[in-house]
Amino acid sequence: MKTFLKILLTALAVIVLANILPGVEVSGYVSAIIVAVVIALLNMVVRPLLIFFTLPATLVTFGLFIFVINAIIILLADKLVSGFAVSGFFSALLFSILLSIFRSALFSLLKDNKKN
């Protein structure tokens, strides 16, 4: 159930960011949900491979190259989903940074407050 909620919250963040950022467009709610699923799948499969193969660049830049990897994931989602468009690399970079911030804020709402 939490996975489904995370995908819906990510789709909500995609819609909000598409309305805010000039270089990002999403055609509708269904496309936003598909984008959220595709980004989740790419983060599970492609992102670890990219991190592994670019480990030297990541170490030299003290982890800042991860932002580039996230932008590449967004550009891949752009190519895979027809109702989602990102105009260029810097739009994808800004979108990925803001998406991470929005997702962190929204996912913090799902955390259980367990009392000891």
Secondary structure as GFF3:
##gff-version 3
##sequence-region A 1 116
A	DSSP	alpha_helix	2	20	.	.	.	ID=ss1
A	DSSP	beta_strand	24	26	.	.	.	ID=ss2
A	DSSP	alpha_helix	29	53	.	.	.	ID=ss3
A	DSSP	alpha_helix	55	60	.	.	.	ID=ss4
A	DSSP	alpha_helix	65	80	.	.	.	ID=ss5
A	DSSP	beta_strand	84	86	.	.	.	ID=ss6
A	DSSP	alpha_helix	89	108	.	.	.	ID=ss7
###
